């Protein structure tokens, strides 16, 4: 069961990072005209970052890493 969770978590991490990278590329490429883009890149970039952060936290939890007690 843990292997399936790891596969899904790694896939979510890759998807989140790919979404952030793709949106970053779309923001930084040179514009051909003054028309605005029909795809809002900033919300998608934040969504990709949120997915990547949550997947990284879940991956660390599945691997058994725990915070020290205070």
SVG drawing of the C-alpha trace seen along z (x, -y; Angstrom):
<svg xmlns="http://www.w3.org/2000/svg" viewBox="-8 -46 22 48">
<polyline fill="none" stroke="black" stroke-width="0.4" points="0.0,0.0 2.8,-2.4 4.4,-1.9 1.2,-3.0 1.0,-6.1 4.6,-6.9 3.9,-6.6 0.9,-8.9 2.9,-11.4 5.9,-11.5 3.5,-11.9 1.8,-14.8 5.2,-16.4 6.3,-16.1 2.9,-17.5 3.2,-20.4 6.8,-21.2 5.9,-20.8 3.0,-23.2 5.2,-25.8 7.8,-25.4 5.4,-25.7 3.7,-28.8 7.1,-30.4 8.1,-29.7 4.9,-31.3 5.4,-34.4 9.0,-34.9 8.8,-34.3 8.9,-37.3 5.5,-38.7 4.7,-39.0 2.1,-41.7 0.3,-43.8 -2.6,-41.4 -2.9,-40.0 -2.6,-36.2 -5.8,-34.3 -4.2,-32.0 -3.7,-33.6 -0.3,-32.2 0.0,-33.4 -2.9,-31.5 -1.8,-28.3 1.8,-28.8 0.5,-29.2 -1.6,-26.1 1.4,-24.1 3.4,-25.4 0.7,-24.4 0.5,-20.9 4.3,-20.5 4.5,-21.6 1.7,-19.3 3.2,-16.4 6.6,-17.0 5.2,-17.1 3.2,-13.9 6.3,-12.2 8.3,-13.1 5.4,-11.8 5.2,-8.5 9.0,-8.1 8.5,-8.4 10.3,-11.7 8.9,-13.3 9.5,-16.6 11.2,-16.7 8.9,-17.2 9.1,-20.6"/>
</svg>
